[in-house]
Amino acid sequence: MDPLTIVMLAVLALLIFFMFRNSRKRQRDVAAMADRTKAGAQVMTNFGVFGTILSIDDEENQVLLETTPGTVLKVHRQTIAKIITPSDVVAEDEDEDVVIADPAVEPDFGERLPVQDDTQKPSAGSVKKTDQ
């Protein structure tokens, strides 16, 4: 047998092995997520909406999701992307120091500089009209 053919078969065997391995891992992750998806869980959907699961309809694959008090969304069960655990929530530190940028330094692209006092000239879009 040609050495090139042996190498090609070995590469094909490795590709098939990794394909089945990733498939099994994905199935385990989906099963674990389905087990943790229950009423009262904090979740994030595929479209970035955070909320709390109120109820799950297994027959219709629908979830009632409360995003804010009084706002309930009905979404498909597969749109639940992530279960939010307390370790995922970043606690805000109240003692954190505020860093004020040096006005002499040019900002990076997209960076906004904080306004330091009211004596600065307003930009062209923020000119106030006065009653005359």
C-alpha positions as CSV (number, residue, x, y, z in Angstrom):
1,M,0.0,0.0,0.0
2,D,1.1,3.5,-0.8
3,P,2.3,5.6,2.2
4,L,0.2,8.5,1.1
5,T,-2.9,6.4,1.2
6,I,-2.1,5.2,4.7
7,V,-1.7,8.8,5.9
8,M,-5.0,9.8,4.2
9,L,-6.8,7.0,5.9
10,A,-5.3,7.9,9.3
11,V,-6.4,11.5,8.9
12,L,-9.9,10.4,7.9
13,A,-10.1,8.1,11.0
14,L,-9.0,11.0,13.3
15,L,-11.6,13.3,11.8
16,I,-14.4,10.8,12.3
17,F,-13.2,10.2,15.9
18,F,-13.2,13.9,16.8
19,M,-16.6,14.4,15.1
20,F,-18.2,11.7,17.2
21,R,-16.5,12.9,20.4
22,N,-17.7,16.5,19.9
23,S,-21.2,15.2,19.1
24,R,-21.4,13.3,22.4
25,K,-20.1,16.2,24.4
26,R,-22.7,18.5,22.8
27,Q,-25.4,16.0,23.7
28,R,-24.2,15.8,27.3
29,D,-24.3,19.7,27.5
30,V,-27.8,19.9,26.1
31,A,-29.0,17.2,28.5
32,A,-27.4,19.0,31.5
33,M,-29.0,22.3,30.5
34,A,-32.4,20.6,30.1
35,D,-32.1,19.2,33.7
36,R,-31.3,22.7,35.1
37,T,-34.1,24.4,33.1
38,K,-36.9,24.7,35.6
39,A,-39.3,27.3,37.0
40,G,-37.5,30.0,39.0
41,A,-34.2,29.7,37.2
42,Q,-32.4,32.8,36.0
43,V,-31.7,32.5,32.2
44,M,-30.4,34.4,29.2
45,T,-31.9,33.8,25.8
46,N,-30.2,33.6,22.4
47,F,-31.2,37.2,21.7
48,G,-29.7,38.6,24.9
49,V,-32.8,38.9,27.1
50,F,-32.3,38.1,30.8
51,G,-35.3,36.8,32.8
52,T,-36.7,34.3,35.2
53,I,-38.6,31.2,34.1
54,L,-42.2,31.2,35.3
55,S,-43.4,28.0,33.7
56,I,-42.4,25.5,31.0
57,D,-44.9,23.8,28.6
58,D,-43.2,20.6,27.5
59,E,-45.9,19.7,24.9
60,E,-45.6,23.0,23.0
61,N,-41.9,23.6,23.9
62,Q,-42.7,27.1,25.2
63,V,-41.4,28.9,28.2
64,L,-43.0,31.8,30.0
65,L,-40.2,34.2,30.9
66,E,-40.5,37.2,33.2
67,T,-38.0,39.8,32.1
68,T,-39.2,42.7,34.4
69,P,-41.9,42.7,37.0
70,G,-45.2,42.4,35.1
71,T,-43.5,41.7,31.7
72,V,-43.9,38.1,30.6
73,L,-42.6,36.8,27.3
74,K,-43.5,33.5,25.7
75,V,-40.5,32.1,23.9
76,H,-39.5,28.7,22.4
77,R,-37.6,26.5,24.8
78,Q,-34.6,26.2,22.5
79,T,-34.0,30.0,22.7
80,I,-32.7,29.5,26.3
81,A,-29.0,29.9,25.8
82,K,-27.6,30.0,29.3
83,I,-28.6,29.3,32.9
84,I,-27.4,32.2,35.1
85,T,-25.8,31.0,38.3
86,P,-24.8,33.2,41.2
87,S,-21.1,32.8,40.2
88,D,-21.9,34.3,36.8
89,V,-23.2,37.5,38.3
90,V,-20.5,40.0,38.9
91,A,-20.9,41.9,42.2
92,E,-20.3,45.6,42.0
93,D,-17.8,47.0,44.4
94,E,-19.0,50.3,45.9
95,D,-15.5,51.2,47.1
96,E,-14.1,51.0,43.6
97,D,-12.0,54.1,42.6
98,V,-13.2,56.1,39.6
99,V,-10.5,56.7,37.1
100,I,-10.7,60.1,35.4
101,A,-9.0,60.3,32.0
102,D,-6.3,63.0,31.4
103,P,-7.8,65.6,29.1
104,A,-4.5,66.1,27.3
105,V,-4.5,62.4,26.1
106,E,-6.4,61.5,23.0
107,P,-9.1,59.0,23.5
108,D,-9.0,55.6,21.9
109,F,-11.4,54.8,19.1
110,G,-14.9,54.7,20.5
111,E,-13.8,55.8,24.0
112,R,-15.8,58.6,25.6
113,L,-14.1,61.1,28.0
114,P,-16.0,62.2,31.1
115,V,-17.1,65.8,31.3
116,Q,-15.1,67.3,34.2
117,D,-16.8,70.7,34.6
118,D,-19.6,72.9,33.2
119,T,-17.2,75.5,31.7
120,Q,-16.4,73.4,28.7
121,K,-18.0,74.5,25.4
122,P,-21.0,72.4,24.4
123,S,-20.8,70.4,21.2
124,A,-22.7,71.6,18.1
125,G,-25.5,69.0,18.6
126,S,-26.2,70.0,22.3
127,V,-26.7,73.8,21.9
128,K,-29.7,75.0,24.0
129,K,-32.2,77.3,22.4
130,T,-33.3,80.2,24.6
131,D,-36.8,81.8,24.6
132,Q,-36.7,85.3,23.1
